[in-house]
Amino acid sequence: MTRTAIRNLAAALAIAGAAAVVGDAYLAAKGVLARTLIARATEATLVDGGDHRPWPWADFRPLALLEVPRLGVQRPILSGAGGAVLAFGLGHVDGTAAPGGTGLSVVGGHRDGDARFLVRLEPGDRVRVRTATGDSGWRVRGARVLQADAPVRDPGPGDRIWLVTCWPIDAVRPGPSRYVVELFRE
């Protein structure tokens, strides 16, 4: 290989490497900005209950804030549970009770993201759900693993929240099971 070819190859590799670094930095900055905008929208929602979308074209909005004092965890609960929503926080499954409301509320999240803390929850842990209408206290009853295709059925009378993520927690590929943490109202 000639010196010119080696220099050209080195220059091309340097440009490609710089482009990769700049691309990664852009994505990281975009993620930080999104988290900041969601936090602001969540705080505004908690104050007045309005429809505060984090950015004008967002197809979701904050509904509540979930807090686990023992773990120092605070996570926004966003409307909907599609992939785009779960990329930014925990998502409320449509058709279930409102977070902190009456009946069964189902909230999901990615195991490698905002829901990773679920495996650290222990029976008896306190959980707080903050909404514009007030705060509600919850306790962890326990956790179980269910098949992913199992239908969500209301477990009967009483207010409950199911926090759901994929199982196994450390898997690289989507698994056939879901990890469900059940909370009951204090």
Beta strands, then each sheet from edge to edge (+ up, - down):
strand 1: 62-68
strand 2: 73-79
strand 3: 90-92
strand 4: 104-108
strand 5: 126-131
strand 6: 134-147
strand 7: 160-167
strand 8: 177-185
sheet 1: 1+ 2- 3- 4+ 7+ 8- 6+ 5- 1+
end
